[in-house]
Amino acid sequence: MKRTALFVISIMAVSIVSLAQGRAGRGAPPPPPPLEPGASQADVDKALIAAPPSQKDQATVIRWKPDFSYETLRKGTNRLVCYDRSGFPLQQPFSVQCTSIANLDREAQNLKAEATGDRTRSEAMLDAMEKDGTRVKPEYGSVWHIVAGPDREHARPHHITIAVPGATTQSTGLPDNPRQGGAWIMNAGTSKAHIMVPGQ
């Protein structure tokens, strides 16, 4: 299991180094894409606080609407999408998040459930979707980057999880608890199974 945890962390490190080297070898990176009409640069910059530096400039940025649809503030060229959830029900006063663009339907379900303003009711709604098969699965291997706190100055440093829907200890070799001190699977065997990375 330790070898699996080291493998996961090694892959993440190699990916970051490769991205950095790839960008360096291509010369100057392309400029960020333009904002959509009516979009605010301040809103885009705030959402991008959670973005990894190597993906930030080409990420898509959206704004959620009250009906859980969204409008695009900036259309990026990679698969990362970022958005602001500050002050939403069950969210902290400062909360920004980035993930794969393939996860937006799942995030809309999250926001709809959280709109109840009650954690128990929200979890019950999501569990019911899980049971009846309507819960949208996240993209396997996609990463969720979160920065949240009472305000920007006191926001928690980047919290990172890796979605592995349906994964178990048996299928990955990772433990389902943090007692060994390495990477582990939370909510194993469900659509919300994800790898927790120590220190992230």
N, C-alpha and C positions, 0 to 999 in steps of 0.2 A: 504494500500500500504506500510505503514511503517513496518507493521508486515511481509510482504513478503520480504522486503529488509533485515530486521533483520534475517529472516529465512535463506536467501541466505548466508549472512555473517556468521551466526552461523554454517551452514553446512560446510562452508570452514574451520572455526576454528576447529570444531570437527574432520574433516578429517585430518588436520595437526597434531593435538594432537594424534589421533588414530594411524597414521603412525609412529609417534615418539615412542609411547608406544609399538606398535607392533614390531618395530625394537629392542627396548630395551629388550623385553621379549624373543627374539630369540637368544640372544647372539650376537657374532660378526657378522656383515653383510658380505655377500659374497664380494670378491674382484671385482673391475671393470673388465668387459670382456676385452680380449686382442684386440689390434688394428688389423685391416686388413693389409695384406702385403702392404708396401709402404706408409701407413698412418703416419702422423706426430702427435706426442703427443701434440705439441704446437697448431696445428690446432684443435685438439679435445678439449683441455683445453679452447681455446678461445670460441668455440661454446657453451660450457657448462656453460659459465658465466651467461646465462639467465635461467639455470635450477634450479628448486626448490631443496634445499639441500636434501630432502628425496628421490628424484628421480634421482638425478645427477649421482650417481655411476653406475646405471644400464641402463642409457639412451642410445639410439642409436644416433650416430652422422653421418651426411652425408655431402657431398660437392656437390653443384649444378654445373652442366655442362652448357656450352653455349647453348645447345639444349633443356634445361629445364628438362633433365633427371638428375639423380644423381648417385654418387658412395658412397658406404658405407665406412666410415672410422673406425667405431666401431659398431658392432651389439650388441645392448643391450638386456636385458631380460624383460623390462617393455614396456609400450606403448608410452613413451615419445621419441620424436626425436628432435634433436637440429642441427642448422646449422648457418653458418656465411653468412650474406648478406652485409658485409661492402663494401661500394663503388659501389654497384650495382646501376643501373639507378633508380632514385627517392628515393634512400636510403641514410641515413647519412654515413659519412666516417667510423664510427664504428656502426655496427648493427648486433646483434645476436638474434636469436629467437628459442623458443622451443614450440612444440605443440604435439597433438596426431599424431601418425604415420598414422592414417586414414585421416589426412588432407593434405597429400603430393600432391595429385592430384590437390587440390584447390590451394595450394601454387604455383605449377607449372604454373597454369593459371595466378595467380597474377604476377609472374615473367615475363611471356611472355608479358602480357599487359604493365608492367612497363618498359620493354626493349625498348619501343618507346621513352623513355626519356621525355615524355610530359604528365603531370598529366591529362590534359583534354582528350587527346586521350586514355590514359590508362583507365580512368573511363568510357569512351564511349565504349571501347571494352568489359569491364566487364559488363556494363549495357546491351549491345547487347546479351551477353551470358545469362544473367539473363532472358531477354525477350524471347529468342528462346529455353530456357530450357536446354542449354548445360553447364551452370554454375554448377560446382560441389559444392554440399552443404558440409559445414563442419560437423563434428560429433557433434551431439547435446550434449551440456554440456561440450564439450572439452574446455580446457583452452589454451590461447595463452600467452606466457611469452616473453616479449621483453625488451632488454636493448640496447639503441641507443644514439648516441651523436656525437659531432665533433671528439672525441677521447675517449680512454678508461677512462682516468682520469675525463673527463667531461660528461661521458655518463649518461643519465637519469636513475634514479633508476628503478627497475622492474616495468614495465607497464603490467597489467594483464587484459585480457578480457575473457569473457566466451561466447562461441558460442551457440546461441539459434535460428538457422535458422527458419524463419517463425513466430517467436514469436511476440506477440503484447501486448499492455497494457491490452487488454481484456483477453488474454489467460494467462497472468502471474500476473496481478495486479500491475506490475511495471510501473512507468511513462515513457514517451518517451522523457524526457528531464531532466537535472540535477538540476532544480530549487528547488526541495525539499531537496536536500543535501544528498540523499541516493543513493543506486544502481538504475540504470535506463537502459532502452533499447535504443541503438543507431541503426538506420536503421531498425526500427520495420517493420515487415511484409515482409522482404526480406530474401534471403539466407545469407546475411551478417549481419543479426540482431545479436547483441551481448550485453551482460550485461557489463556495465561499473561500476567498483568498485571504489568508491571515495577514493582518496589517493593512487591509484595504477596505 
